[in-house]
């Protein structure tokens, strides 16, 4: 799909970062996003958030959005309803404690989902956030150049890009990727901003 070069931004894309927070990497990522003037959505694991509450506050204080990625990454389709609700609510409680903000955003670990899990999550007030663009930056063989190429070739208006914290190649790819997306007319927004847009086709 070809995009015209425009000074204004007629398109939107949301960058999301799964896992973490991690010592060193999360702080470096937050600082880089600040330099790039980008607000993103972070889907954190409750276990790591509990270990590094200062990094949850850092993410929040820099204007980013937080969502849950379960307390401990399990395949939710193999868990009981009781265990799923524990995983959801425990992570939400940790984020609330550190930021004084409620979050209903949730991304299932590995994207594992079935109708039972989907209904349970939604019935308990959570919004399931999947993705449109998956550069597979979590794989060790995926290079900086591969991440950038994949995002630039695959991203369309209102897409959600799934990336990960804790990956140097991911951070190295961001400056060129974001610069080029902006040149194509994309504005970088949070997941909630996309969801609120009246023209959002989802």
FENHU-V579201 format. One line per field, one symbol per residue. ss: DSSP state (h for helix, s for strand, l for the rest). psi: psi as a letter, one per 40 degrees, with the letter a starting at -180 (. if undefined). burial: 1 if it has 24 or more other C-alpha atoms within 12 Angstrom, else 0. A space follows every 50 residues. Layout:
ss: ???
psi: ???
burial: ???
This chain:
ss: llllllllllssssssssllllllhhhhhhhhhhhlllllsssslhhhhh hlhhhhhhhhhlllsssslllllllhhhllhhhhhhhhhhhhhhhhhhhl llllssllhhhlllhhhhhhhhhlllssllllsslllllllllhhhhhhh hhhhllllsssssslllhhhhhhhhhhhhhhhhllsssslhhhhhhllll ll
psi: hhhihidigeiiihhihiaaihicdddddddddddefhhihhhihddddd dgddddddddeeeiiiiifidhhihdeeiiddddddddddddddddddef hihehhhhheehiidddddddddeeihhhbidhgefeehdehiddddddd ddddhiheihhhiiiehddddddddddddddddeehhhiidddddehdeh e.
burial: 00000000001111111111110011111101100001111111111111 01111111110101111111111101100000011011111111110110 00111111101010001101100001111111111111000001011111 11011111111111111111111110110111011111111111000000 00
